[in-house]
């Protein structure tokens, strides 16, 4: 009986430690990881390849919560990137779910969140 009480106590101690430890670099709360999820998908789909390069885009965190991170993609101008260097217009905005890594797109004409595949139709059919 004494051994099972010790094991049960150890179990609850480990469980408490697990839920009170700070988030690690591989946790769902890592903003950089969510950005990598988004960039990887954009590169895979060659979303902006028809008119710019990834080097001429910048990614800015606009909002972050425990559930999601919102990134704006801005055009870089100047140097090898065409356009007025005094401006950096927004190209798109995406929300990445921190737990599922599901990507949603802020559709600009309707102002609504849409599934990621909607941006493919919008951008690639232009």
Residue pairs with C-beta under 8 A, 6 or more apart in sequence:
23 29
23 30
24 30
25 33
26 33
28 98
28 99
29 66
29 98
31 61
31 64
31 69
34 69
34 71
34 96
34 98
34 101
35 59
35 61
35 69
35 71
35 96
37 96
37 101
37 103
38 59
38 71
38 94
38 96
38 103
39 54
39 59
41 103
41 116
42 48
42 54
43 54
45 120
45 124
47 119
47 120
47 123
47 124
48 54
48 57
48 91
48 123
50 124
50 126
52 75
52 81
53 81
55 76
55 80
55 81
56 75
56 76
56 77
56 80
56 81
56 82
57 73
57 74
57 75
57 76
57 91
58 73
58 74
58 75
58 76
58 88
59 71
59 72
59 73
59 74
60 71
60 72
60 73
60 74
61 69
61 70
61 71
62 70
62 71
62 72
62 93
63 69
63 70
64 70
66 98
67 97
67 98
67 99
68 95
68 96
68 97
68 98
69 95
69 96
69 98
70 93
70 94
70 95
70 96
70 106
71 93
71 94
71 95
71 96
72 90
72 92
72 93
73 90
73 91
73 92
73 93
73 94
74 88
74 89
74 90
74 91
75 81
75 83
75 87
75 88
75 89
75 91
76 88
77 83
77 84
77 85
77 86
77 87
77 88
78 85
92 105
92 106
92 108
92 119
92 123
93 105
93 106
94 103
94 104
94 105
94 106
94 116
94 119
95 103
95 104
95 106
95 113
96 102
96 103
96 104
97 103
97 104
102 116
103 116
104 113
104 114
104 115
104 116
105 113
105 114
105 115
105 116
105 118
105 119
105 122
106 112
106 113
106 114
107 113
107 114
107 118
107 119
107 122
